[in-house]
């Protein structure tokens, strides 16, 4: 199954890894492929300080969870050049 992950889903998984969303994203029981655009990475980086503050994680725990969430998502480059010079 293919699932598109938006910023809210990634935020939820980072803030509470034991939530339903966190469990689905981080510990899928079935073969689920998660996809998003590179914009998700930009949004997460933009709000990293806020996420860390809200989560209450130590710097190391936050880094581990942040990296884990990103590793579960396949990022798609939406800025592909058009064929024939378009």
PyMOL Python script that loads the backbone (N, CA, C, O; Angstrom):
from pymol import cmd

cmd.read_pdbstr("""\
ATOM      1  N   UNK A   1       0.845  -1.157   0.000  1.00  0.00           N
ATOM      2  CA  UNK A   1       0.000   0.000   0.000  1.00  0.00           C
ATOM      3  C   UNK A   1       0.904   1.236   0.000  1.00  0.00           C
ATOM      4  O   UNK A   1       1.960   1.241   0.632  1.00  0.00           O
ATOM      5  N   UNK A   2       0.488   2.260  -0.699  1.00  0.00           N
ATOM      6  CA  UNK A   2       1.206   3.537  -0.750  1.00  0.00           C
ATOM      7  C   UNK A   2       0.405   4.597  -0.016  1.00  0.00           C
ATOM      8  O   UNK A   2      -0.795   4.760  -0.234  1.00  0.00           O
ATOM      9  N   UNK A   3       1.094   5.310   0.854  1.00  0.00           N
ATOM     10  CA  UNK A   3       0.441   6.340   1.659  1.00  0.00           C
ATOM     11  C   UNK A   3       1.254   7.620   1.547  1.00  0.00           C
ATOM     12  O   UNK A   3       2.478   7.603   1.679  1.00  0.00           O
ATOM     13  N   UNK A   4       0.561   8.738   1.301  1.00  0.00           N
ATOM     14  CA  UNK A   4       1.216  10.046   1.232  1.00  0.00           C
ATOM     15  C   UNK A   4       1.197  10.655   2.626  1.00  0.00           C
ATOM     16  O   UNK A   4       0.153  10.724   3.274  1.00  0.00           O
ATOM     17  N   UNK A   5       2.363  11.094   3.074  1.00  0.00           N
ATOM     18  CA  UNK A   5       2.506  11.675   4.403  1.00  0.00           C
ATOM     19  C   UNK A   5       2.604  13.185   4.262  1.00  0.00           C
ATOM     20  O   UNK A   5       3.445  13.696   3.521  1.00  0.00           O
ATOM     21  N   UNK A   6       1.736  13.898   4.978  1.00  0.00           N
ATOM     22  CA  UNK A   6       1.832  15.361   4.967  1.00  0.00           C
ATOM     23  C   UNK A   6       2.508  15.826   6.252  1.00  0.00           C
ATOM     24  O   UNK A   6       2.849  15.016   7.113  1.00  0.00           O
ATOM     25  N   UNK A   7       2.694  17.112   6.370  1.00  0.00           N
ATOM     26  CA  UNK A   7       3.421  17.685   7.500  1.00  0.00           C
ATOM     27  C   UNK A   7       2.749  17.356   8.828  1.00  0.00           C
ATOM     28  O   UNK A   7       3.435  17.046   9.802  1.00  0.00           O
ATOM     29  N   UNK A   8       1.426  17.417   8.887  1.00  0.00           N
ATOM     30  CA  UNK A   8       0.713  17.142  10.144  1.00  0.00           C
ATOM     31  C   UNK A   8       0.961  15.722  10.629  1.00  0.00           C
ATOM     32  O   UNK A   8       1.111  15.495  11.829  1.00  0.00           O
ATOM     33  N   UNK A   9       1.004  14.774   9.717  1.00  0.00           N
ATOM     34  CA  UNK A   9       1.249  13.375  10.086  1.00  0.00           C
ATOM     35  C   UNK A   9       2.659  13.229  10.648  1.00  0.00           C
ATOM     36  O   UNK A   9       2.853  12.583  11.678  1.00  0.00           O
ATOM     37  N   UNK A  10       3.634  13.819   9.984  1.00  0.00           N
ATOM     38  CA  UNK A  10       5.018  13.742  10.453  1.00  0.00           C
ATOM     39  C   UNK A  10       5.158  14.430  11.814  1.00  0.00           C
ATOM     40  O   UNK A  10       5.827  13.903  12.703  1.00  0.00           O
ATOM     41  N   UNK A  11       4.537  15.597  11.985  1.00  0.00           N
ATOM     42  CA  UNK A  11       4.574  16.295  13.274  1.00  0.00           C
ATOM     43  C   UNK A  11       4.009  15.393  14.374  1.00  0.00           C
ATOM     44  O   UNK A  11       4.612  15.254  15.438  1.00  0.00           O
ATOM     45  N   UNK A  12       2.864  14.789  14.115  1.00  0.00           N
ATOM     46  CA  UNK A  12       2.221  13.929  15.109  1.00  0.00           C
ATOM     47  C   UNK A  12       3.097  12.748  15.486  1.00  0.00           C
ATOM     48  O   UNK A  12       3.197  12.395  16.661  1.00  0.00           O
ATOM     49  N   UNK A  13       3.726  12.141  14.505  1.00  0.00           N
ATOM     50  CA  UNK A  13       4.592  10.993  14.773  1.00  0.00           C
ATOM     51  C   UNK A  13       5.800  11.405  15.610  1.00  0.00           C
ATOM     52  O   UNK A  13       6.228  10.662  16.493  1.00  0.00           O
ATOM     53  N   UNK A  14       6.348  12.580  15.336  1.00  0.00           N
ATOM     54  CA  UNK A  14       7.501  13.062  16.101  1.00  0.00           C
ATOM     55  C   UNK A  14       7.090  13.412  17.531  1.00  0.00           C
ATOM     56  O   UNK A  14       7.796  13.072  18.481  1.00  0.00           O
ATOM     57  N   UNK A  15       5.968  14.082  17.683  1.00  0.00           N
ATOM     58  CA  UNK A  15       5.538  14.529  19.007  1.00  0.00           C
ATOM     59  C   UNK A  15       5.076  13.398  19.909  1.00  0.00           C
ATOM     60  O   UNK A  15       5.213  13.485  21.129  1.00  0.00           O
ATOM     61  N   UNK A  16       4.532  12.340  19.327  1.00  0.00           N
ATOM     62  CA  UNK A  16       4.060  11.218  20.138  1.00  0.00           C
ATOM     63  C   UNK A  16       4.243   9.921  19.354  1.00  0.00           C
ATOM     64  O   UNK A  16       3.378   9.531  18.570  1.00  0.00           O
ATOM     65  N   UNK A  17       5.358   9.269  19.571  1.00  0.00           N
ATOM     66  CA  UNK A  17       5.662   8.037  18.831  1.00  0.00           C
ATOM     67  C   UNK A  17       4.737   6.890  19.213  1.00  0.00           C
ATOM     68  O   UNK A  17       4.660   5.897  18.491  1.00  0.00           O
ATOM     69  N   UNK A  18       4.038   7.009  20.331  1.00  0.00           N
ATOM     70  CA  UNK A  18       3.118   5.953  20.762  1.00  0.00           C
ATOM     71  C   UNK A  18       1.678   6.194  20.333  1.00  0.00           C
ATOM     72  O   UNK A  18       0.802   5.380  20.626  1.00  0.00           O
ATOM     73  N   UNK A  19       1.420   7.305  19.641  1.00  0.00           N
ATOM     74  CA  UNK A  19       0.077   7.567  19.127  1.00  0.00           C
ATOM     75  C   UNK A  19      -0.204   6.594  17.983  1.00  0.00           C
ATOM     76  O   UNK A  19       0.704   5.929  17.485  1.00  0.00           O
ATOM     77  N   UNK A  20      -1.458   6.521  17.576  1.00  0.00           N
ATOM     78  CA  UNK A  20      -1.808   5.641  16.447  1.00  0.00           C
ATOM     79  C   UNK A  20      -1.003   6.007  15.209  1.00  0.00           C
ATOM     80  O   UNK A  20      -0.485   5.132  14.516  1.00  0.00           O
ATOM     81  N   UNK A  21      -0.901   7.303  14.934  1.00  0.00           N
ATOM     82  CA  UNK A  21      -0.146   7.762  13.768  1.00  0.00           C
ATOM     83  C   UNK A  21       1.323   7.378  13.916  1.00  0.00           C
ATOM     84  O   UNK A  21       1.940   6.881  12.974  1.00  0.00           O
ATOM     85  N   UNK A  22       1.873   7.609  15.096  1.00  0.00           N
ATOM     86  CA  UNK A  22       3.270   7.265  15.345  1.00  0.00           C
ATOM     87  C   UNK A  22       3.525   5.775  15.151  1.00  0.00           C
ATOM     88  O   UNK A  22       4.513   5.384  14.530  1.00  0.00           O
ATOM     89  N   UNK A  23       2.639   4.954  15.679  1.00  0.00           N
ATOM     90  CA  UNK A  23       2.802   3.504  15.549  1.00  0.00           C
ATOM     91  C   UNK A  23       2.696   3.047  14.097  1.00  0.00           C
ATOM     92  O   UNK A  23       3.461   2.187  13.660  1.00  0.00           O
ATOM     93  N   UNK A  24       1.767   3.607  13.360  1.00  0.00           N
ATOM     94  CA  UNK A  24       1.605   3.223  11.947  1.00  0.00           C
ATOM     95  C   UNK A  24       2.829   3.622  11.146  1.00  0.00           C
ATOM     96  O   UNK A  24       3.329   2.837  10.340  1.00  0.00           O
ATOM     97  N   UNK A  25       3.315   4.831  11.358  1.00  0.00           N
ATOM     98  CA  UNK A  25       4.447   5.322  10.586  1.00  0.00           C
ATOM     99  C   UNK A  25       5.759   4.650  11.003  1.00  0.00           C
ATOM    100  O   UNK A  25       6.575   4.294  10.152  1.00  0.00           O
ATOM    101  N   UNK A  26       5.955   4.480  12.287  1.00  0.00           N
ATOM    102  CA  UNK A  26       7.239   3.981  12.765  1.00  0.00           C
ATOM    103  C   UNK A  26       7.314   2.457  12.875  1.00  0.00           C
ATOM    104  O   UNK A  26       8.401   1.884  12.798  1.00  0.00           O
ATOM    105  N   UNK A  27       6.179   1.806  13.053  1.00  0.00           N
ATOM    106  CA  UNK A  27       6.181   0.351  13.230  1.00  0.00           C
ATOM    107  C   UNK A  27       5.063  -0.304  12.423  1.00  0.00           C
ATOM    108  O   UNK A  27       4.183  -0.945  12.997  1.00  0.00           O
ATOM    109  N   UNK A  28       5.089  -0.149  11.094  1.00  0.00           N
ATOM    110  CA  UNK A  28       3.998  -0.732  10.302  1.00  0.00           C
ATOM    111  C   UNK A  28       4.014  -2.254  10.398  1.00  0.00           C
ATOM    112  O   UNK A  28       5.069  -2.882  10.318  1.00  0.00           O
ATOM    113  N   UNK A  29       2.834  -2.834  10.569  1.00  0.00           N
ATOM    114  CA  UNK A  29       2.715  -4.286  10.637  1.00  0.00           C
ATOM    115  C   UNK A  29       2.550  -4.895   9.254  1.00  0.00           C
ATOM    116  O   UNK A  29       2.793  -6.086   9.061  1.00  0.00           O
ATOM    117  N   UNK A  30       2.146  -4.094   8.315  1.00  0.00           N
ATOM    118  CA  UNK A  30       2.014  -4.575   6.946  1.00  0.00           C
ATOM    119  C   UNK A  30       2.982  -3.803   6.061  1.00  0.00           C
ATOM    120  O   UNK A  30       3.651  -2.873   6.511  1.00  0.00           O
ATOM    121  N   UNK A  31       3.045  -4.196   4.820  1.00  0.00           N
ATOM    122  CA  UNK A  31       3.964  -3.548   3.879  1.00  0.00           C
ATOM    123  C   UNK A  31       3.321  -2.243   3.403  1.00  0.00           C
ATOM    124  O   UNK A  31       2.526  -2.231   2.463  1.00  0.00           O
ATOM    125  N   UNK A  32       3.682  -1.156   4.069  1.00  0.00           N
ATOM    126  CA  UNK A  32       3.181   0.161   3.702  1.00  0.00           C
ATOM    127  C   UNK A  32       4.376   0.996   3.264  1.00  0.00           C
ATOM    128  O   UNK A  32       5.395   1.042   3.954  1.00  0.00           O
ATOM    129  N   UNK A  33       4.251   1.649   2.129  1.00  0.00           N
ATOM    130  CA  UNK A  33       5.279   2.554   1.640  1.00  0.00           C
ATOM    131  C   UNK A  33       4.783   3.979   1.825  1.00  0.00           C
ATOM    132  O   UNK A  33       3.741   4.359   1.291  1.00  0.00           O
ATOM    133  N   UNK A  34       5.539   4.765   2.589  1.00  0.00           N
ATOM    134  CA  UNK A  34       5.177   6.146   2.860  1.00  0.00           C
ATOM    135  C   UNK A  34       5.951   7.061   1.921  1.00  0.00           C
ATOM    136  O   UNK A  34       7.153   6.891   1.716  1.00  0.00           O
ATOM    137  N   UNK A  35       5.240   8.036   1.355  1.00  0.00           N
ATOM    138  CA  UNK A  35       5.830   8.967   0.398  1.00  0.00           C
ATOM    139  C   UNK A  35       5.504  10.400   0.790  1.00  0.00           C
ATOM    140  O   UNK A  35       4.474  10.675   1.405  1.00  0.00           O
ATOM    141  N   UNK A  36       6.397  11.298   0.424  1.00  0.00           N
ATOM    142  CA  UNK A  36       6.148  12.727   0.551  1.00  0.00           C
ATOM    143  C   UNK A  36       7.092  13.458  -0.392  1.00  0.00           C
ATOM    144  O   UNK A  36       7.977  12.862  -1.006  1.00  0.00           O
ATOM    145  N   UNK A  37       6.883  14.747  -0.488  1.00  0.00           N
ATOM    146  CA  UNK A  37       7.781  15.566  -1.316  1.00  0.00           C
ATOM    147  C   UNK A  37       8.902  16.115  -0.431  1.00  0.00           C
ATOM    148  O   UNK A  37       8.834  16.039   0.795  1.00  0.00           O
ATOM    149  N   UNK A  38       9.908  16.656  -1.058  1.00  0.00           N
ATOM    150  CA  UNK A  38      11.014  17.252  -0.317  1.00  0.00           C
ATOM    151  C   UNK A  38      10.570  18.454   0.517  1.00  0.00           C
ATOM    152  O   UNK A  38      11.276  18.870   1.436  1.00  0.00           O
ATOM    153  N   UNK A  39       9.405  19.008   0.197  1.00  0.00           N
ATOM    154  CA  UNK A  39       8.877  20.132   0.979  1.00  0.00           C
ATOM    155  C   UNK A  39       8.630  19.735   2.433  1.00  0.00           C
ATOM    156  O   UNK A  39       8.712  20.571   3.333  1.00  0.00           O
ATOM    157  N   UNK A  40       8.330  18.463   2.655  1.00  0.00           N
ATOM    158  CA  UNK A  40       8.120  18.003   4.022  1.00  0.00           C
ATOM    159  C   UNK A  40       9.394  18.174   4.846  1.00  0.00           C
ATOM    160  O   UNK A  40       9.339  18.613   5.994  1.00  0.00           O
ATOM    161  N   UNK A  41      10.524  17.831   4.269  1.00  0.00           N
ATOM    162  CA  UNK A  41      11.799  18.012   4.969  1.00  0.00           C
ATOM    163  C   UNK A  41      12.014  19.481   5.334  1.00  0.00           C
ATOM    164  O   UNK A  41      12.460  19.802   6.435  1.00  0.00           O
ATOM    165  N   UNK A  42      11.691  20.361   4.395  1.00  0.00           N
ATOM    166  CA  UNK A  42      11.849  21.804   4.645  1.00  0.00           C
ATOM    167  C   UNK A  42      10.956  22.271   5.790  1.00  0.00           C
ATOM    168  O   UNK A  42      11.387  23.045   6.645  1.00  0.00           O
ATOM    169  N   UNK A  43       9.716  21.802   5.804  1.00  0.00           N
ATOM    170  CA  UNK A  43       8.776  22.182   6.866  1.00  0.00           C
ATOM    171  C   UNK A  43       9.239  21.657   8.220  1.00  0.00           C
ATOM    172  O   UNK A  43       9.156  22.366   9.223  1.00  0.00           O
ATOM    173  N   UNK A  44       9.721  20.429   8.252  1.00  0.00           N
ATOM    174  CA  UNK A  44      10.194  19.863   9.511  1.00  0.00           C
ATOM    175  C   UNK A  44      11.411  20.628  10.028  1.00  0.00           C
ATOM    176  O   UNK A  44      11.514  20.916  11.220  1.00  0.00           O
ATOM    177  N   UNK A  45      12.319  20.950   9.131  1.00  0.00           N
ATOM    178  CA  UNK A  45      13.501  21.733   9.533  1.00  0.00           C
ATOM    179  C   UNK A  45      13.102  23.110  10.041  1.00  0.00           C
ATOM    180  O   UNK A  45      13.666  23.614  11.013  1.00  0.00           O
ATOM    181  N   UNK A  46      12.123  23.712   9.374  1.00  0.00           N
ATOM    182  CA  UNK A  46      11.652  25.045   9.743  1.00  0.00           C
ATOM    183  C   UNK A  46      11.081  25.062  11.165  1.00  0.00           C
ATOM    184  O   UNK A  46      11.234  26.050  11.883  1.00  0.00           O
ATOM    185  N   UNK A  47      10.429  23.980  11.567  1.00  0.00           N
ATOM    186  CA  UNK A  47       9.756  23.921  12.866  1.00  0.00           C
ATOM    187  C   UNK A  47      10.478  23.029  13.877  1.00  0.00           C
ATOM    188  O   UNK A  47       9.900  22.637  14.891  1.00  0.00           O
ATOM    189  N   UNK A  48      11.723  22.717  13.600  1.00  0.00           N
ATOM    190  CA  UNK A  48      12.486  21.803  14.445  1.00  0.00           C
ATOM    191  C   UNK A  48      12.565  22.277  15.903  1.00  0.00           C
ATOM    192  O   UNK A  48      12.373  21.479  16.820  1.00  0.00           O
ATOM    193  N   UNK A  49      12.841  23.544  16.121  1.00  0.00           N
ATOM    194  CA  UNK A  49      12.962  24.080  17.481  1.00  0.00           C
ATOM    195  C   UNK A  49      11.632  23.953  18.222  1.00  0.00           C
ATOM    196  O   UNK A  49      11.598  23.542  19.381  1.00  0.00           O
ATOM    197  N   UNK A  50      10.551  24.305  17.552  1.00  0.00           N
ATOM    198  CA  UNK A  50       9.219  24.213  18.158  1.00  0.00           C
ATOM    199  C   UNK A  50       8.876  22.758  18.476  1.00  0.00           C
ATOM    200  O   UNK A  50       8.360  22.466  19.555  1.00  0.00           O
ATOM    201  N   UNK A  51       9.158  21.850  17.548  1.00  0.00           N
ATOM    202  CA  UNK A  51       8.880  20.434  17.769  1.00  0.00           C
ATOM    203  C   UNK A  51       9.666  19.900  18.967  1.00  0.00           C
ATOM    204  O   UNK A  51       9.138  19.151  19.789  1.00  0.00           O
ATOM    205  N   UNK A  52      10.913  20.291  19.050  1.00  0.00           N
ATOM    206  CA  UNK A  52      11.753  19.837  20.161  1.00  0.00           C
ATOM    207  C   UNK A  52      11.194  20.351  21.489  1.00  0.00           C
ATOM    208  O   UNK A  52      11.135  19.612  22.471  1.00  0.00           O
ATOM    209  N   UNK A  53      10.790  21.608  21.513  1.00  0.00           N
ATOM    210  CA  UNK A  53      10.238  22.196  22.727  1.00  0.00           C
ATOM    211  C   UNK A  53       8.926  21.510  23.129  1.00  0.00           C
ATOM    212  O   UNK A  53       8.733  21.170  24.297  1.00  0.00           O
ATOM    213  N   UNK A  54       8.034  21.311  22.168  1.00  0.00           N
ATOM    214  CA  UNK A  54       6.740  20.681  22.458  1.00  0.00           C
ATOM    215  C   UNK A  54       6.884  19.225  22.892  1.00  0.00           C
ATOM    216  O   UNK A  54       6.140  18.753  23.752  1.00  0.00           O
ATOM    217  N   UNK A  55       7.827  18.525  22.305  1.00  0.00           N
ATOM    218  CA  UNK A  55       7.986  17.103  22.595  1.00  0.00           C
ATOM    219  C   UNK A  55       8.599  16.861  23.971  1.00  0.00           C
ATOM    220  O   UNK A  55       8.295  15.864  24.625  1.00  0.00           O
ATOM    221  N   UNK A  56       9.459  17.775  24.406  1.00  0.00           N
ATOM    222  CA  UNK A  56      10.128  17.593  25.685  1.00  0.00           C
ATOM    223  C   UNK A  56      11.262  16.573  25.650  1.00  0.00           C
ATOM    224  O   UNK A  56      11.795  16.201  26.696  1.00  0.00           O
ATOM    225  N   UNK A  57      11.630  16.123  24.461  1.00  0.00           N
ATOM    226  CA  UNK A  57      12.716  15.161  24.325  1.00  0.00           C
ATOM    227  C   UNK A  57      14.060  15.835  24.586  1.00  0.00           C
ATOM    228  O   UNK A  57      14.214  17.044  24.412  1.00  0.00           O
ATOM    229  N   UNK A  58      15.021  15.027  25.005  1.00  0.00           N
ATOM    230  CA  UNK A  58      16.396  15.521  25.082  1.00  0.00           C
ATOM    231  C   UNK A  58      16.872  15.760  23.656  1.00  0.00           C
ATOM    232  O   UNK A  58      16.238  15.308  22.703  1.00  0.00           O
ATOM    233  N   UNK A  59      17.973  16.462  23.509  1.00  0.00           N
ATOM    234  CA  UNK A  59      18.514  16.728  22.175  1.00  0.00           C
ATOM    235  C   UNK A  59      18.777  15.420  21.421  1.00  0.00           C
ATOM    236  O   UNK A  59      18.446  15.298  20.241  1.00  0.00           O
ATOM    237  N   UNK A  60      19.374  14.447  22.112  1.00  0.00           N
ATOM    238  CA  UNK A  60      19.703  13.166  21.476  1.00  0.00           C
ATOM    239  C   UNK A  60      18.446  12.381  21.112  1.00  0.00           C
ATOM    240  O   UNK A  60      18.361  11.838  20.010  1.00  0.00           O
ATOM    241  N   UNK A  61      17.467  12.311  22.021  1.00  0.00           N
ATOM    242  CA  UNK A  61      16.219  11.600  21.723  1.00  0.00           C
ATOM    243  C   UNK A  61      15.484  12.249  20.555  1.00  0.00           C
ATOM    244  O   UNK A  61      14.967  11.566  19.671  1.00  0.00           O
ATOM    245  N   UNK A  62      15.448  13.579  20.569  1.00  0.00           N
ATOM    246  CA  UNK A  62      14.776  14.269  19.475  1.00  0.00           C
ATOM    247  C   UNK A  62      15.463  13.964  18.143  1.00  0.00           C
ATOM    248  O   UNK A  62      14.800  13.669  17.149  1.00  0.00           O
ATOM    249  N   UNK A  63      16.769  14.036  18.132  1.00  0.00           N
ATOM    250  CA  UNK A  63      17.521  13.737  16.903  1.00  0.00           C
ATOM    251  C   UNK A  63      17.224  12.318  16.420  1.00  0.00           C
ATOM    252  O   UNK A  63      17.024  12.100  15.225  1.00  0.00           O
ATOM    253  N   UNK A  64      17.194  11.357  17.336  1.00  0.00           N
ATOM    254  CA  UNK A  64      16.932   9.961  16.965  1.00  0.00           C
ATOM    255  C   UNK A  64      15.538   9.784  16.379  1.00  0.00           C
ATOM    256  O   UNK A  64      15.373   9.114  15.360  1.00  0.00           O
ATOM    257  N   UNK A  65      14.541  10.376  17.013  1.00  0.00           N
ATOM    258  CA  UNK A  65      13.162  10.249  16.533  1.00  0.00           C
ATOM    259  C   UNK A  65      12.977  10.990  15.215  1.00  0.00           C
ATOM    260  O   UNK A  65      12.335  10.481  14.296  1.00  0.00           O
ATOM    261  N   UNK A  66      13.537  12.185  15.125  1.00  0.00           N
ATOM    262  CA  UNK A  66      13.462  12.979  13.895  1.00  0.00           C
ATOM    263  C   UNK A  66      14.059  12.192  12.729  1.00  0.00           C
ATOM    264  O   UNK A  66      13.464  12.114  11.654  1.00  0.00           O
ATOM    265  N   UNK A  67      15.233  11.614  12.948  1.00  0.00           N
ATOM    266  CA  UNK A  67      15.914  10.833  11.917  1.00  0.00           C
ATOM    267  C   UNK A  67      15.120   9.581  11.573  1.00  0.00           C
ATOM    268  O   UNK A  67      15.016   9.219  10.401  1.00  0.00           O
ATOM    269  N   UNK A  68      14.560   8.917  12.577  1.00  0.00           N
ATOM    270  CA  UNK A  68      13.770   7.710  12.342  1.00  0.00           C
ATOM    271  C   UNK A  68      12.542   8.002  11.494  1.00  0.00           C
ATOM    272  O   UNK A  68      12.250   7.272  10.546  1.00  0.00           O
ATOM    273  N   UNK A  69      11.820   9.070  11.833  1.00  0.00           N
ATOM    274  CA  UNK A  69      10.623   9.432  11.052  1.00  0.00           C
ATOM    275  C   UNK A  69      11.009   9.707   9.599  1.00  0.00           C
ATOM    276  O   UNK A  69      10.349   9.217   8.683  1.00  0.00           O
ATOM    277  N   UNK A  70      12.061  10.478   9.382  1.00  0.00           N
ATOM    278  CA  UNK A  70      12.490  10.775   8.009  1.00  0.00           C
ATOM    279  C   UNK A  70      12.913   9.508   7.263  1.00  0.00           C
ATOM    280  O   UNK A  70      12.712   9.403   6.053  1.00  0.00           O
ATOM    281  N   UNK A  71      13.491   8.560   7.972  1.00  0.00           N
ATOM    282  CA  UNK A  71      13.960   7.331   7.319  1.00  0.00           C
ATOM    283  C   UNK A  71      12.817   6.434   6.853  1.00  0.00           C
ATOM    284  O   UNK A  71      13.013   5.589   5.979  1.00  0.00           O
ATOM    285  N   UNK A  72      11.642   6.607   7.419  1.00  0.00           N
ATOM    286  CA  UNK A  72      10.484   5.781   7.057  1.00  0.00           C
ATOM    287  C   UNK A  72       9.733   6.308   5.835  1.00  0.00           C
ATOM    288  O   UNK A  72       8.820   5.654   5.330  1.00  0.00           O
ATOM    289  N   UNK A  73      10.121   7.494   5.362  1.00  0.00           N
ATOM    290  CA  UNK A  73       9.415   8.157   4.257  1.00  0.00           C
ATOM    291  C   UNK A  73      10.318   8.200   3.029  1.00  0.00           C
ATOM    292  O   UNK A  73      11.500   8.534   3.116  1.00  0.00           O
ATOM    293  N   UNK A  74       9.738   7.858   1.893  1.00  0.00           N
ATOM    294  CA  UNK A  74      10.456   7.989   0.623  1.00  0.00           C
ATOM    295  C   UNK A  74      10.122   9.361   0.052  1.00  0.00           C
ATOM    296  O   UNK A  74       8.959   9.696  -0.172  1.00  0.00           O
ATOM    297  N   UNK A  75      11.162  10.138  -0.174  1.00  0.00           N
ATOM    298  CA  UNK A  75      10.954  11.503  -0.645  1.00  0.00           C
ATOM    299  C   UNK A  75      11.042  11.566  -2.162  1.00  0.00           C
ATOM    300  O   UNK A  75      11.926  10.980  -2.786  1.00  0.00           O
ATOM    301  N   UNK A  76      10.091  12.300  -2.731  1.00  0.00           N
ATOM    302  CA  UNK A  76       9.981  12.438  -4.178  1.00  0.00           C
ATOM    303  C   UNK A  76      10.374  13.855  -4.576  1.00  0.00           C
ATOM    304  O   UNK A  76       9.893  14.833  -4.004  1.00  0.00           O
ATOM    305  N   UNK A  77      11.244  13.946  -5.553  1.00  0.00           N
ATOM    306  CA  UNK A  77      11.641  15.251  -6.080  1.00  0.00           C
ATOM    307  C   UNK A  77      10.561  15.713  -7.057  1.00  0.00           C
ATOM    308  O   UNK A  77      10.329  15.072  -8.082  1.00  0.00           O
ATOM    309  N   UNK A  78       9.913  16.810  -6.739  1.00  0.00           N
ATOM    310  CA  UNK A  78       8.842  17.320  -7.607  1.00  0.00           C
ATOM    311  C   UNK A  78       9.349  18.343  -8.611  1.00  0.00           C
ATOM    312  O   UNK A  78       8.577  18.872  -9.411  1.00  0.00           O
ATOM    313  N   UNK A  79      10.614  18.614  -8.570  1.00  0.00           N
ATOM    314  CA  UNK A  79      11.192  19.608  -9.484  1.00  0.00           C
ATOM    315  C   UNK A  79      11.984  18.933 -10.595  1.00  0.00           C
ATOM    316  O   UNK A  79      13.162  19.226 -10.797  1.00  0.00           O
ATOM    317  N   UNK A  80      11.343  18.046 -11.299  1.00  0.00           N
ATOM    318  CA  UNK A  80      11.985  17.369 -12.417  1.00  0.00           C
ATOM    319  C   UNK A  80      11.905  18.246 -13.648  1.00  0.00           C
ATOM    320  O   UNK A  80      10.878  18.880 -13.891  1.00  0.00           O
ATOM    321  N   UNK A  81      12.961  18.292 -14.420  1.00  0.00           N
ATOM    322  CA  UNK A  81      12.893  19.079 -15.665  1.00  0.00           C
ATOM    323  C   UNK A  81      11.939  18.415 -16.647  1.00  0.00           C
ATOM    324  O   UNK A  81      11.852  17.190 -16.728  1.00  0.00           O
ATOM    325  N   UNK A  82      11.234  19.248 -17.383  1.00  0.00           N
ATOM    326  CA  UNK A  82      10.324  18.735 -18.396  1.00  0.00           C
ATOM    327  C   UNK A  82      11.107  18.251 -19.602  1.00  0.00           C
ATOM    328  O   UNK A  82      12.187  18.759 -19.905  1.00  0.00           O
ATOM    329  N   UNK A  83      10.555  17.278 -20.274  1.00  0.00           N
ATOM    330  CA  UNK A  83      11.182  16.792 -21.507  1.00  0.00           C
ATOM    331  C   UNK A  83      10.997  17.821 -22.619  1.00  0.00           C
ATOM    332  O   UNK A  83      10.067  18.627 -22.587  1.00  0.00           O
ATOM    333  N   UNK A  84      11.877  17.784 -23.579  1.00  0.00           N
ATOM    334  CA  UNK A  84      11.824  18.679 -24.735  1.00  0.00           C
ATOM    335  C   UNK A  84      11.959  20.145 -24.346  1.00  0.00           C
ATOM    336  O   UNK A  84      11.401  21.014 -25.015  1.00  0.00           O
ATOM    337  N   UNK A  85      12.689  20.431 -23.279  1.00  0.00           N
ATOM    338  CA  UNK A  85      12.966  21.819 -22.916  1.00  0.00           C
ATOM    339  C   UNK A  85      11.837  22.548 -22.249  1.00  0.00           C
ATOM    340  O   UNK A  85      11.952  23.756 -22.041  1.00  0.00           O
ATOM    341  N   UNK A  86      10.742  21.890 -21.896  1.00  0.00           N
ATOM    342  CA  UNK A  86       9.621  22.565 -21.248  1.00  0.00           C
ATOM    343  C   UNK A  86       9.842  22.655 -19.775  1.00  0.00           C
ATOM    344  O   UNK A  86       9.000  23.195 -19.056  1.00  0.00           O
TER     345      UNK A  86
END
""", "prot")
cmd.dss("prot")
cmd.show_as("cartoon", "prot")
cmd.util.cbc("prot")
cmd.orient("prot")
